[in-house]
Amino acid sequence: MTKTASFAFLFFVLLFNHIQAQLPKTDPLYRAIMSKDSLLFSIGFNTCDSKQAEGLLSENFEFYHDKDGFSDKKKFIIDFKNGLCKASSVYRYKRVLVDKATQVYPMYKDGKVYAAVQNGDHLFYEKAGSQAEKLVGEAKFTNFWQLENGDWKLAKSLSFDHQAKGTLDERSVFNNDQEIEDWLKERKIPTLGLGIIEGGELKQIKVFGEIKKGISAPYNTYFNVASLTKPVTAMVVLRLIGLGKWKLDEPLDAYWIDPDIGSDPRHKKLTTRLILSHQTGFPNWRWMNTDKILNFKFEPGTQYQYSGEGFEYLRKALENKFKKTLDQLAQELIFQPLQMNDTNYIWDQNTDESRFAIGHNEAGKPYPTEKNKTANAADDLHTTIGDYGNFMVSVMKGKNLKPEVFQAMITKQVKTKENKYFGLGFEIYDLGNGEYALSHGGADQGTRCIAFVLPKSGKGLLIFTNTDDGYKVYEKLVIHYLDEEGQKIVDIESK
């Protein structure tokens, strides 16, 4: 084995073994390496300054490319001048580092740092003449920086997993609102709403796209959030439990018995706990049954089965006891205290239809808008990013809930898949080491929405879209805004 091949082999062993000493961004070494990276690419690559690039390379520089093979320093600079630089008379190229993907690890010898490994992802853009700049490629890289006479030089570089635009990692796109708009157009997402929670507060509200042809969506766009209705209903009930006006494990037959199951004794086992954790035994909706009649698919409390019928059952019990509609109870217990003035179960005189994001199918055709006059406990809530973001912050903090009620809410009531459970009204992701996320999604014709909060870190994210395939933007947004915890959530969903 040659010296170069031997080094490459050892380097790959180093690269793919887990290294514990990743540096924080505040570390001086991290900053030094990122400064050199900026000089190499922002000045060298992006402006075709071959002298700048050459000055940052070690005399023994080696470059490994998964498409173009091996280059030493001489060949690398020749290819740089004759390839990229000549092409720049027609095309302008730009490399953008995916900042949040970058990792720096120190290398020690005799207790002193002598080198650093930089792992990361980067994107490549191309601009021809007066045309708009386009994302044309992306790749992963590993750079081995080495101290030479007190200065950092790039000694080895591996560039791999090159792919066409938009297939590897677009996280840097989310740092630029105009790029997000372009990214959404490519994916045919009419409207996207984002709520970014940091430090236990709703810090950013972003709404992209058009609410109608040629009309930009306002920051307070209304979205139908489908099953994100259920957490609101759950919080109404949990508030009542905290006030001593409702009981979590009291059988509901004292307040409501659905005629379809009146003769089935299993209805006596139905409680609020089983409904909020989806253990009723009901189908999602009775109309999904051939006969359209509500029935039990299994003994209540023995399995998990997501059910909107359960929440509607709970609504009727609540309304019968309190002699108020669900929307009235929600106004008193949730909407007014949290100043959720743009949120409602029903369409009424206060609903500003001009702000509503009409739902679309995958082909871009609009659906008729549901304008409920009666509250549905499981579906069709309309709200804004601002309102629902503040609601999720209140959930994260257990606002207006007694500690024992909050604890019951975040307790794993039933397992739905590996490291994922239902609590009371919310899904619970077990992220390890005591970390967890509370979440719920919503999916109906013309809407795909999801919300996350991480109570321990104070982070959270809301994603609202108004199209059947809006889910296709979830993964990259979750990873970008929720970092390592977001990746863990994606990994749990991928299993």
C-alpha positions in Angstrom: 0.0 0.0 0.0 1.4 3.4 -1.0 1.9 6.2 1.5 -1.0 8.1 0.0 -3.3 5.1 0.0 -2.3 4.2 3.5 -3.2 7.8 4.7 -6.5 7.7 2.9 -7.4 4.5 4.5 -6.5 5.8 8.0 -8.4 9.0 7.2 -11.5 7.1 6.3 -11.3 5.1 9.5 -11.0 8.4 11.4 -13.8 10.0 9.6 -16.3 7.3 10.1 -15.5 6.5 13.7 -17.5 8.4 16.3 -15.5 11.3 17.6 -16.6 12.8 20.9 -14.8 16.2 20.9 -16.9 18.2 18.5 -16.3 21.9 19.2 -19.0 24.5 19.9 -19.2 27.4 17.5 -17.8 29.8 20.2 -14.5 27.9 20.4 -11.5 29.8 19.0 -10.4 26.8 17.0 -13.9 26.4 15.4 -13.8 30.1 14.5 -10.3 29.8 13.0 -11.2 26.9 10.8 -14.4 28.6 9.7 -12.4 31.7 8.8 -10.1 29.7 6.6 -13.1 28.0 5.0 -14.5 31.4 4.2 -11.2 32.6 2.7 -10.9 29.4 0.6 -14.4 29.6 -0.8 -15.9 33.0 -0.4 -12.8 34.6 -1.9 -11.1 31.7 -3.7 -13.8 29.6 -5.2 -16.7 32.1 -5.5 -14.5 34.8 -7.2 -12.2 32.4 -9.0 -9.1 33.7 -7.2 -6.7 30.9 -7.8 -3.9 32.7 -5.9 -6.1 33.0 -2.8 -7.0 29.3 -3.0 -3.4 28.2 -3.6 -2.1 30.1 -0.6 -4.4 28.2 1.7 -3.4 24.7 0.5 -0.5 22.7 2.0 2.4 21.8 -0.3 1.4 18.2 0.2 -2.3 18.9 -0.4 -4.4 15.9 -1.6 -7.9 16.1 -3.0 -10.3 13.1 -3.2 -13.4 13.5 -5.3 -16.1 10.8 -5.7 -16.6 11.7 -9.4 -13.2 13.0 -10.6 -10.8 10.9 -8.6 -7.5 12.0 -6.9 -5.6 15.3 -7.4 -2.4 16.6 -5.8 -1.9 20.4 -5.3 -0.5 21.0 -8.8 -3.3 19.2 -10.6 -6.0 20.7 -8.4 -4.8 24.3 -9.2 -4.5 23.5 -12.9 -8.1 22.1 -13.0 -9.3 25.1 -11.0 -7.8 27.6 -13.5 -8.7 25.7 -16.6 -12.1 24.5 -15.5 -14.0 26.8 -13.1 -12.1 30.0 -13.9 -12.5 29.7 -17.7 -16.2 28.8 -17.3 -16.7 31.9 -15.1 -16.6 34.0 -18.2 -20.1 32.6 -19.0 -21.3 31.2 -15.7 -20.8 32.5 -12.2 -20.5 29.8 -9.6 -21.1 30.1 -5.8 -20.5 27.7 -3.0 -22.7 28.1 0.1 -21.8 26.3 3.3 -24.7 24.7 5.2 -23.8 26.3 8.5 -25.8 24.1 10.9 -24.3 20.9 9.3 -20.7 22.0 9.9 -18.7 20.1 12.6 -15.1 20.7 13.7 -13.0 18.2 15.7 -9.6 18.9 17.1 -6.7 16.5 16.7 -4.1 16.2 19.4 -0.5 15.1 19.6 1.5 15.2 22.8 -1.4 17.1 24.4 -1.4 19.9 21.8 -3.7 20.6 18.8 -1.9 20.0 15.6 -4.8 19.5 13.2 -8.6 19.7 12.8 -11.2 17.7 11.0 -14.0 19.7 9.4 -17.1 17.8 8.3 -20.0 19.5 6.5 -22.4 19.9 3.6 -22.3 22.5 0.9 -24.5 23.7 -1.9 -23.5 25.0 -5.3 -25.2 27.7 -7.3 -24.9 28.7 -10.9 -25.8 32.0 -12.6 -25.7 32.5 -16.4 -25.6 36.1 -17.5 -28.6 38.0 -16.3 -30.6 34.9 -15.4 -31.6 34.1 -11.9 -29.2 32.2 -9.7 -30.0 28.5 -9.5 -29.1 25.7 -7.1 -27.3 23.1 -9.3 -25.6 20.7 -6.9 -24.8 19.6 -3.4 -22.3 17.4 -1.6 -20.7 16.4 1.6 -17.1 17.1 2.5 -14.4 16.4 5.0 -11.4 18.7 5.2 -8.2 18.0 7.2 -6.6 21.2 8.3 -3.1 21.1 9.6 -0.9 23.7 11.5 2.2 24.5 9.4 4.5 27.1 10.9 1.7 28.5 13.0 -0.8 28.8 10.1 -3.7 26.6 9.2 -3.4 24.9 5.8 -5.7 22.5 4.1 -3.8 19.2 3.8 -6.5 16.7 2.7 -9.9 17.2 1.3 -12.6 14.6 0.5 -15.7 15.7 -1.5 -18.4 13.0 -1.9 -22.1 12.2 -2.2 -22.4 14.7 -5.0 -26.0 15.0 -6.1 -28.2 17.1 -8.4 -30.0 20.1 -7.0 -32.4 19.7 -4.1 -31.7 16.1 -3.2 -29.3 16.2 -0.3 -29.6 19.1 2.0 -31.3 22.5 1.5 -31.1 23.8 5.0 -29.1 27.0 4.0 -32.1 27.9 1.9 -34.1 28.5 5.1 -31.8 31.4 6.1 -33.1 33.5 3.1 -36.8 34.3 2.8 -36.6 34.7 -1.0 -34.9 31.4 -1.4 -37.7 29.8 0.7 -40.2 31.3 -1.7 -38.3 29.8 -4.7 -38.0 26.5 -2.8 -41.8 26.4 -2.3 -42.6 27.2 -5.9 -40.4 24.3 -7.0 -42.4 22.0 -4.8 -45.7 23.6 -5.7 -46.7 24.6 -2.2 -49.1 27.5 -2.5 -48.8 28.7 1.1 -46.5 27.9 4.0 -46.8 29.1 7.5 -43.9 28.7 10.0 -43.9 29.4 13.7 -40.4 29.2 15.4 -40.4 28.8 19.2 -37.1 29.5 21.0 -36.5 30.0 24.7 -40.1 29.1 25.5 -41.4 31.9 23.4 -42.9 32.3 19.9 -40.0 34.2 18.4 -40.8 34.2 14.6 -43.9 34.0 12.5 -43.2 33.5 8.8 -45.8 33.1 6.0 -44.8 32.4 2.4 -46.5 32.1 -0.9 -49.8 33.4 -2.2 -53.2 33.3 -0.7 -54.7 34.0 -4.1 -53.2 34.4 -7.5 -51.0 37.4 -7.4 -51.8 38.2 -3.7 -49.1 37.4 -1.1 -50.2 35.6 2.0 -50.3 37.9 5.1 -48.6 37.0 8.3 -52.0 36.4 9.9 -53.2 34.0 7.2 -56.0 31.6 8.4 -55.3 27.9 7.9 -57.6 25.0 8.4 -55.4 22.9 10.6 -57.5 19.7 10.5 -56.6 17.4 13.4 -54.6 20.1 15.2 -58.1 20.8 16.5 -57.8 17.8 18.8 -55.1 19.3 21.1 -57.3 22.4 21.6 -60.2 20.2 22.6 -57.9 18.2 24.9 -56.7 21.4 26.6 -60.3 22.5 27.2 -61.0 19.3 29.0 -57.7 19.3 30.9 -58.5 22.9 32.1 -61.9 21.7 33.3 -60.2 18.8 35.2 -57.8 21.2 36.8 -60.8 23.3 37.9 -62.4 20.3 39.5 -65.4 20.4 37.1 -64.5 17.2 35.1 -62.9 13.9 35.9 -60.3 12.1 33.8 -61.5 8.6 34.6 -65.2 9.1 35.1 -67.3 7.0 32.7 -69.0 9.3 30.2 -72.3 7.4 30.1 -73.6 9.8 32.7 -73.6 12.6 30.1 -73.8 10.9 26.7 -74.5 7.5 25.1 -74.3 7.3 21.4 -77.5 5.5 20.1 -75.3 3.3 17.7 -73.6 1.7 20.7 -76.3 2.0 23.4 -76.9 -1.7 23.5 -73.2 -2.6 23.7 -72.1 -2.7 27.4 -68.6 -1.6 26.4 -69.8 2.0 26.2 -69.7 2.1 30.0 -65.9 1.8 29.9 -65.4 5.0 27.9 -63.6 7.7 29.8 -61.8 11.0 28.9 -58.4 9.3 29.4 -59.2 6.7 26.8 -60.5 9.2 24.4 -57.6 11.6 24.7 -55.1 8.7 24.2 -57.1 7.1 21.4 -57.9 3.8 23.2 -61.7 3.9 22.7 -61.9 1.0 20.3 -63.7 3.3 17.8 -62.8 3.6 14.1 -61.5 7.0 13.0 -64.9 7.9 11.6 -68.1 5.9 11.5 -68.7 6.7 7.9 -65.6 4.6 7.1 -67.7 1.5 8.1 -69.7 -0.1 5.4 -72.9 0.5 7.3 -71.9 4.0 8.5 -72.7 2.9 12.0 -70.4 3.5 15.0 -69.1 0.4 16.6 -66.2 -1.0 18.8 -63.3 -2.6 16.9 -61.8 -3.8 20.2 -62.2 -3.6 24.0 -61.7 0.0 25.2 -58.4 0.5 26.9 -56.6 -2.5 25.3 -55.2 -1.0 22.1 -54.4 2.2 20.2 -56.6 3.3 17.4 -56.6 6.9 16.3 -60.2 8.2 16.4 -62.0 11.4 15.6 -65.2 9.8 16.7 -63.8 9.6 20.3 -63.3 13.3 20.4 -66.8 14.0 19.0 -68.2 11.6 21.7 -66.4 13.7 24.3 -67.8 16.9 22.8 -71.3 15.7 23.2 -70.7 14.7 26.8 -69.2 18.1 27.6 -72.0 20.0 25.9 -74.7 17.9 27.7 -73.1 18.5 31.1 -72.2 22.2 30.8 -75.1 23.3 28.6 -72.6 25.2 26.4 -71.2 24.5 23.0 -67.6 23.4 22.6 -66.7 26.6 20.9 -68.2 28.6 23.8 -66.2 26.5 26.3 -63.0 27.0 24.3 -63.6 30.7 24.1 -63.8 30.9 27.9 -61.0 28.5 28.8 -58.5 28.8 26.0 -59.0 31.5 23.3 -59.8 34.5 25.5 -57.1 33.8 28.2 -54.5 33.3 25.5 -55.9 36.2 23.3 -56.4 33.7 20.4 -58.7 36.2 18.6 -58.2 34.6 15.1 -59.1 31.0 16.2 -62.4 29.3 16.1 -64.1 26.0 15.6 -66.9 27.6 13.5 -67.2 30.2 10.8 -69.1 33.2 12.0 -69.3 37.0 11.4 -65.8 37.5 12.8 -64.1 35.2 10.3 -62.2 37.2 7.7 -62.4 34.9 4.6 -60.0 37.2 2.7 -57.2 35.9 4.9 -58.0 32.2 4.5 -55.6 29.9 2.7 -57.8 27.8 0.4 -56.8 24.2 0.3 -55.5 22.6 -2.9 -54.9 19.2 -4.3 -51.5 18.0 -5.6 -52.3 19.4 -9.1 -53.0 22.8 -7.6 -56.8 22.8 -7.9 -58.7 24.3 -5.0 -61.1 22.4 -2.8 -64.4 23.9 -1.5 -63.9 25.5 1.9 -65.5 23.9 4.9 -67.5 26.5 6.8 -68.7 24.7 9.9 -71.5 26.3 11.8 -71.2 23.6 14.5 -68.0 22.8 16.3 -66.2 19.5 15.5 -64.0 18.5 18.4 -61.6 16.7 16.1 -61.4 18.6 12.9 -61.6 21.9 10.9 -60.3 24.4 13.4 -59.2 27.6 11.6 -56.4 29.6 13.1 -53.2 31.5 12.4 -49.5 30.7 13.1 -49.5 33.4 15.7 -52.5 32.1 17.7 -51.6 28.4 17.5 -47.9 29.2 18.2 -48.9 30.9 21.5 -51.2 28.0 22.2 -48.3 25.5 21.9 -46.1 27.7 24.1 -48.8 27.5 26.7 -48.9 23.7 26.3 -45.2 23.5 26.7 -45.3 25.5 30.0 -48.4 23.8 31.3 -50.0 27.3 31.6 -53.3 27.3 33.6 -52.9 23.6 34.3 -52.4 22.1 37.7 -49.0 20.3 37.9 -50.6 16.9 38.4 -52.8 17.5 35.3 -49.8 18.5 33.2 -47.9 15.4 34.4 -50.8 13.2 33.3 -50.8 15.0 29.9 -47.2 14.2 29.2 -47.3 10.6 30.6 -47.1 7.9 28.0 -50.6 6.4 28.0 -50.1 4.0 25.0 -47.3 3.1 22.7 -47.9 3.7 19.0 -44.5 2.8 17.6 -40.9 2.5 18.8 -40.0 5.6 20.9 -43.4 7.2 20.1 -46.5 7.3 22.4 -49.8 9.0 22.9 -50.2 11.0 26.1 -53.4 13.0 26.7 -54.2 14.9 23.5 -50.6 14.9 22.2 -48.1 12.5 20.7 -44.9 12.0 22.7 -41.5 11.4 21.1 -39.0 9.9 23.4 -35.7 11.5 22.3 -33.6 9.8 25.0 -31.8 11.1 28.1 -35.0 12.4 29.5 -35.7 14.6 26.4 -39.1 14.5 24.8 -41.2 16.3 22.2 -45.0 16.9 22.3 -46.6 16.9 18.8 -49.7 16.6 16.8 -50.4 16.6 13.1 -53.3 17.5 10.9 -54.3 16.1 7.5 -57.4 16.7 5.4 -58.2 17.6 1.9 -56.1 20.6 1.1 -54.2 20.9 4.4 -51.1 19.3 6.0 -50.0 20.8 9.3 -47.9 19.7 12.2 -46.7 21.2 15.5 -43.9 20.3 17.9 -42.7 21.6 21.3 -39.8 20.4 23.3 -40.5 21.5 26.9 -37.0 20.9 28.3 -35.1 22.9 25.6 -37.9 25.5 25.1 -37.8 24.9 21.3 -40.7 24.3 19.0 -41.9 24.5 15.4 -45.2 24.9 13.6 -45.6 24.0 9.9 -48.9 24.8 8.2 -49.5 24.2 4.5 -52.6 24.3 2.3 -52.0 21.4 -0.1 -52.4 17.6 0.0 -48.7 16.9 -0.3 -47.5 19.7 2.1 -46.0 16.9 4.2 -43.1 16.7 1.8 -41.5 19.9 3.3 -41.7 18.6 6.9 -38.5 16.7 7.2 -36.0 19.4 6.1 -37.8 22.1 8.1 -37.9 19.9 11.3 -34.2 19.1 11.0 -33.3 22.7 10.3 -35.2 24.4 13.1 -35.0 21.7 15.7 -31.4 20.6 15.1 -30.4 17.3 16.7 -33.8 16.8 18.3 -35.4 17.3 14.9 -33.1 14.6 13.4 -34.2 12.3 16.2 -37.8 12.9 15.5 -37.2 12.2 11.8 -35.3 9.0 12.6 -38.2 7.8 14.8 -40.7 8.5 12.0 -38.4 6.7 9.5 -38.4 3.4 11.4 
